[in-house]
Every structure is written in C-alpha cells, then in structure tokens.
Amino acid sequence: MCVAGALGWAGIKPRALLQAMTSTSGSSENALVYLFESIDTVVDGVVLLQVGLGSWELCVGNVVLPDSLATHVR
C-alpha cells in the first residue's frame, strides 16, 4: 500500500512542476525544487518496493522475480 501511495503521489507531483515551469511570475528555482521532489518520491517508492520484496523473500518464502529485483543470499 505504501509503495502504491508513493508511486501514485509521484504521478501527481509533476503537475506542480509543469505549473512552475510555465508560470511567468515564479522563479526557475521553484521548478527545480519540484523536479527534485518528484524524483525523490519515485526513488522512495522504488526503495519501498525493493525492501518489501526482499523482506518477503527472506522471511516468508521464495518469490518468482526477475533477476533485477531478486535478493540472493550467499
């Protein structure tokens, strides 16, 4: 649920970025702040997803995942 919320919020945040970029009254620094916030939200969602999948695989059972998402214990 947290992952879906973070990625959903990341889909909403670019609206503020586009408004700041097209606004004639605001500064370009506001657009840069909104850009970094959008990127940060996407990264948060991906990290939550990876931690959740890794915890599930390590504690509960094997999950069939692509190699890029799999957690391997050596």
C-alpha positions as CSV (number, residue, x, y, z in Angstrom):
1,M,0.0,0.0,0.0
2,C,2.8,2.4,0.8
3,V,4.5,1.7,-2.5
4,A,1.3,2.3,-4.5
5,G,0.8,5.5,-2.5
6,A,4.3,6.8,-3.1
7,L,4.2,6.0,-6.8
8,G,0.7,7.5,-7.1
9,W,1.9,10.6,-5.4
10,A,4.9,10.7,-7.8
11,G,2.4,10.8,-10.6
12,I,0.6,13.8,-9.2
13,K,3.7,15.9,-8.3
14,P,4.7,16.7,-11.9
15,R,1.6,18.9,-12.2
16,A,3.2,21.4,-9.8
17,L,6.5,21.1,-11.8
18,L,4.7,21.9,-15.0
19,Q,2.8,24.8,-13.5
20,A,6.1,26.2,-12.1
21,M,7.8,25.8,-15.5
22,T,5.0,27.6,-17.4
23,S,4.4,30.3,-14.9
24,T,5.7,33.7,-15.7
25,S,5.6,35.1,-12.2
26,G,7.6,32.4,-10.4
27,S,11.3,31.8,-10.4
28,S,13.0,28.9,-12.1
29,E,14.3,27.7,-8.7
30,N,10.7,26.6,-7.8
31,A,10.6,24.4,-10.8
32,L,14.0,22.8,-9.9
33,V,12.7,22.1,-6.3
34,Y,9.6,20.5,-7.7
35,L,11.7,18.4,-10.1
36,F,13.9,17.1,-7.3
37,E,10.8,16.4,-5.1
38,S,9.3,14.4,-8.0
39,I,12.4,12.3,-8.5
40,D,12.8,11.8,-4.7
41,T,9.2,10.5,-4.5
42,V,9.8,7.9,-7.3
43,V,13.0,6.8,-5.6
44,D,11.2,6.4,-2.3
45,G,8.6,4.2,-4.0
46,V,11.2,2.0,-5.6
47,V,13.2,1.6,-2.4
48,L,10.0,0.6,-0.5
49,L,9.2,-1.9,-3.2
50,Q,12.7,-3.4,-3.1
51,V,12.8,-3.6,0.7
52,G,9.3,-5.2,0.8
53,L,10.0,-7.8,-1.8
54,G,13.4,-8.6,-0.3
55,S,11.9,-9.0,3.2
56,W,9.1,-11.2,1.9
57,E,11.6,-13.4,0.1
58,L,14.0,-13.7,3.0
59,C,11.4,-14.2,5.8
60,V,8.3,-15.8,4.2
61,G,9.2,-17.7,1.1
62,N,10.6,-17.6,-2.4
63,V,9.0,-15.2,-4.8
64,V,9.4,-15.6,-8.6
65,L,11.1,-12.3,-9.5
66,P,13.2,-11.0,-12.4
67,D,16.9,-11.1,-11.6
68,S,17.0,-7.3,-11.3
69,L,14.6,-7.5,-8.3
70,A,15.7,-10.8,-6.8
71,T,17.6,-10.9,-3.5
72,H,20.2,-13.7,-3.3
73,V,21.7,-14.9,-0.1
74,R,25.1,-16.5,-0.5
